[in-house]
Amino acid sequence: MSTLASISELNLLSKESFAQTINALFEPAPPLVELLYSARPYASYEKLLDHADDVIKSRLTPEQRIEVVNAHPRIGAPAKNLSSLSLQEQGIGKELTNEEKVLERLRELNQQYENKYGFKFVVFVNGRSRAEIIPVLEERLNNSTKEAELETGLTDMILIARDRLRKLEA
């Protein structure tokens, strides 16, 4: 796992290096990187994430918000398509019962979700197994609007970024 530059170092990084750090927290999301980069300096990573939360909610266009959500990998995606932090978050390497059945169900639900809402399902896994995510995905697929889902996905991306920050600073 990579480590983070200090916040004072982050404030001085080139745009490309700054983007690499932000991508470790959020996955590659150019619209977010642009706005975060232009708002430097930050007093702390927590302040940066607070600003990211505000930017996502108030300054991104609907299309940019979807682009940020779609930067995140699908739950149950093949390991080769995941960042090292996503691998850990999704519990890759943990024993799962009926792993293939679980993965197939996640693929089906992800496809239904993307067909219905037009963007990827994002959830803060927070140590839950893939099998435990299935009912969450089913519920959100059946009990929500596109707007509410986009808000939930973006909120969960901030939670994921805060969790990644905690792990990278440890």
KASUL-V179167 format. One record per residue. N is the residue number from 1. RES is the residue in one small letter. PSI is psi in whole degrees, -180 to 180 (* if undefined). Layout:
# KASUL-V179167
n=N res=RES psi=PSI
n=N res=RES psi=PSI
This chain:
# KASUL-V179167
n=1 res=m psi=142
n=2 res=s psi=167
n=3 res=t psi=162
n=4 res=l psi=147
n=5 res=a psi=154
n=6 res=s psi=160
n=7 res=i psi=-35
n=8 res=s psi=-36
n=9 res=e psi=-43
n=10 res=l psi=-41
n=11 res=n psi=-20
n=12 res=l psi=-5
n=13 res=l psi=154
n=14 res=s psi=163
n=15 res=k psi=-42
n=16 res=e psi=-45
n=17 res=s psi=-38
n=18 res=f psi=-46
n=19 res=a psi=-41
n=20 res=q psi=-41
n=21 res=t psi=-47
n=22 res=i psi=-39
n=23 res=n psi=-30
n=24 res=a psi=-29
n=25 res=l psi=-36
n=26 res=f psi=-10
n=27 res=e psi=159
n=28 res=p psi=114
n=29 res=a psi=83
n=30 res=p psi=-42
n=31 res=p psi=-37
n=32 res=l psi=-45
n=33 res=v psi=-46
n=34 res=e psi=-50
n=35 res=l psi=-36
n=36 res=l psi=-40
n=37 res=y psi=-43
n=38 res=s psi=-14
n=39 res=a psi=5
n=40 res=r psi=155
n=41 res=p psi=161
n=42 res=y psi=145
n=43 res=a psi=-27
n=44 res=s psi=166
n=45 res=y psi=-34
n=46 res=e psi=-41
n=47 res=k psi=-37
n=48 res=l psi=-45
n=49 res=l psi=-36
n=50 res=d psi=-43
n=51 res=h psi=-41
n=52 res=a psi=-42
n=53 res=d psi=-45
n=54 res=d psi=-44
n=55 res=v psi=-46
n=56 res=i psi=-42
n=57 res=k psi=-29
n=58 res=s psi=-15
n=59 res=r psi=-16
n=60 res=l psi=145
n=61 res=t psi=164
n=62 res=p psi=-39
n=63 res=e psi=-40
n=64 res=q psi=-37
n=65 res=r psi=-41
n=66 res=i psi=-39
n=67 res=e psi=-40
n=68 res=v psi=-46
n=69 res=v psi=-44
n=70 res=n psi=-11
n=71 res=a psi=-23
n=72 res=h psi=142
n=73 res=p psi=154
n=74 res=r psi=143
n=75 res=i psi=129
n=76 res=g psi=6
n=77 res=a psi=153
n=78 res=p psi=143
n=79 res=a psi=-33
n=80 res=k psi=-18
n=81 res=n psi=5
n=82 res=l psi=147
n=83 res=s psi=164
n=84 res=s psi=-36
n=85 res=l psi=-38
n=86 res=s psi=-37
n=87 res=l psi=-47
n=88 res=q psi=-44
n=89 res=e psi=-36
n=90 res=q psi=1
n=91 res=g psi=28
n=92 res=i psi=133
n=93 res=g psi=-16
n=94 res=k psi=150
n=95 res=e psi=132
n=96 res=l psi=139
n=97 res=t psi=137
n=98 res=n psi=48
n=99 res=e psi=-47
n=100 res=e psi=-39
n=101 res=k psi=-42
n=102 res=v psi=-46
n=103 res=l psi=-41
n=104 res=e psi=-42
n=105 res=r psi=-41
n=106 res=l psi=-40
n=107 res=r psi=-45
n=108 res=e psi=-48
n=109 res=l psi=-41
n=110 res=n psi=-43
n=111 res=q psi=-44
n=112 res=q psi=-43
n=113 res=y psi=-49
n=114 res=e psi=-36
n=115 res=n psi=-39
n=116 res=k psi=-46
n=117 res=y psi=-22
n=118 res=g psi=13
n=119 res=f psi=170
n=120 res=k psi=150
n=121 res=f psi=128
n=122 res=v psi=133
n=123 res=v psi=145
n=124 res=f psi=104
n=125 res=v psi=-45
n=126 res=n psi=47
n=127 res=g psi=-4
n=128 res=r psi=150
n=129 res=s psi=166
n=130 res=r psi=-40
n=131 res=a psi=-35
n=132 res=e psi=-18
n=133 res=i psi=-25
n=134 res=i psi=-52
n=135 res=p psi=-30
n=136 res=v psi=-46
n=137 res=l psi=-42
n=138 res=e psi=-44
n=139 res=e psi=-45
n=140 res=r psi=-30
n=141 res=l psi=-34
n=142 res=n psi=-13
n=143 res=n psi=34
n=144 res=s psi=166
n=145 res=t psi=166
n=146 res=k psi=-45
n=147 res=e psi=-45
n=148 res=a psi=-39
n=149 res=e psi=-40
n=150 res=l psi=-44
n=151 res=e psi=-45
n=152 res=t psi=-45
n=153 res=g psi=-43
n=154 res=l psi=-39
n=155 res=t psi=-43
n=156 res=d psi=-33
n=157 res=m psi=-37
n=158 res=i psi=-42
n=159 res=l psi=-41
n=160 res=i psi=-45
n=161 res=a psi=-41
n=162 res=r psi=-39
n=163 res=d psi=-42
n=164 res=r psi=-42
n=165 res=l psi=-47
n=166 res=r psi=-44
n=167 res=k psi=-40
n=168 res=l psi=-28
n=169 res=e psi=-14
n=170 res=a psi=*
